[in-house]
Amino acid sequence: MKKLPILFLLLISNTLYSQNLTPYEKGNGNQSTTYEEMREFYRGLSRQFPAISYETRGGR
């Protein structure tokens, strides 16, 4: 019975961390990402984690 909370925590942590997959990780390992996909990926990370900030520079 003591192992149940540990198993639950492992399952929850796996679910939480599996949400941030790159296009490379989502595919079969032979794709690259587009500029827009990269920007959206890092924007999502910055919304999810306060330690990450996403700043835009330049004319794009």
Secondary structure as UniProt FT lines:
FT   HELIX           3..17
FT   TURN            18..19
FT   HELIX           23..26
FT   TURN            27..28
FT   HELIX           35..48
FT   TURN            50..51
FT   TURN            58..59
//
